[in-house]
C-alpha cells in the first residue's frame, strides 16, 4: 500500500471512530445508509490490504524458491548427466541435448533444455547408472523440472492477486471519500450548535498529509566571538626626493 493510500484509509477509520464516539450527539446520522456504506468500504479495504500484503509475500517466497530449485536442477541433475555424457558417450548428434545450457536461460528455456536432456539420456540409462547415477535419474530430472515450473505458476498467480487487490484499493478508497462527503453534510447539520465538536469533525474528515520527520537536533553550536574590525593600514610616508645630479 502506498503512503497516500494508507493516509486515506486512516482518514476513513478516523471518521468511523468519530461517529462511533459521538453517536449520542449525532443522532440519526449513525443509522444512515451512508454510515453503513462507510463500514462496508472499510471492511473491504482491510480485506484488500490483507490480500495485497499476503500475495506480495507469497510472490517473493515463490521467487526465492524458484531460485533454489533452479540451482538444484542445474547442479544436482543436469550437470552430472552432461559430464558423464561428455566422458563416456561417443561424440554424436545424439549427445547434443545433454550439454549444459549456456548463459542464464529463462525458466521456460531451462525447463525445455532439461526435458530434452531427459529424453536424450533415457536410451543410455545403463551408461549413466554404471557411472554412478541412480536408476531413476531420468525421472528425478523431470520431477525437478516440474517442481521448478510450479513455482513460476505460483508466482504469477500471486502477482495477479496483488494486482487485483491494488485495483480494489483504488476503487474502494474513492468510494469511501465520496461517502465521507455525504456524511459531512449530515454531521454539519447535527453539530450546527456545537462549534467545538464541529471544528473537531472538520479536522478528522480530512486526509492528513504525511510530513517528513523532524531534523535531528545536535548540540548547540559554540558561540562565535565577535571579530574586531581590522585596523586601517598605515599610510606609507612619501619617498624623499632624490638629490639633484651635480
C-alpha angles and dihedrals in degrees: 000000000000121000092249092051090049090053091050092050090048090053092053090051090048090053091050091049091049092053093046093048094047098037093126092057097040094054114178093014088081092062100043123120089242090060091052091049089053091054091048092049093051092048091050092046091052089053092049091050091051091048093046093050095042095047091047091054090045091052091050090049092050090051092052091047090050091054090050094048091045089055092048092049094052099039104036103031116018100036096055092048092049093050095047091047091052093047104038108025125075117251108264140129087266093072096048093093088054094067120105114259115255125241119350107315123196119262091259093050092046091050091050090051091049093050090048091050091051092052093046094047097049096081090054096049093129092056093050094045091049089053091055110274120128119258092251095048091125092055091046089054094050092044091053089050092050091051092052093050091049090063089055091058092045092051092048091050092049091050090051091052091049092050092050092049091049092052090046090053092055093049096045094046090054091049091047093054090050090053090051088055090056093046090049090065092051095045094049090054092047093048099040090117096044107068094172095056091041090055088051090052092050089058097042096051093057125090104246116227117233107240124207115259119266119270109258112255115233129191116301111267115255113261114260115229113234113257116235114235113261115257113250113260114259114253112245115242114251113263116257114253114261114251113259116256113254 
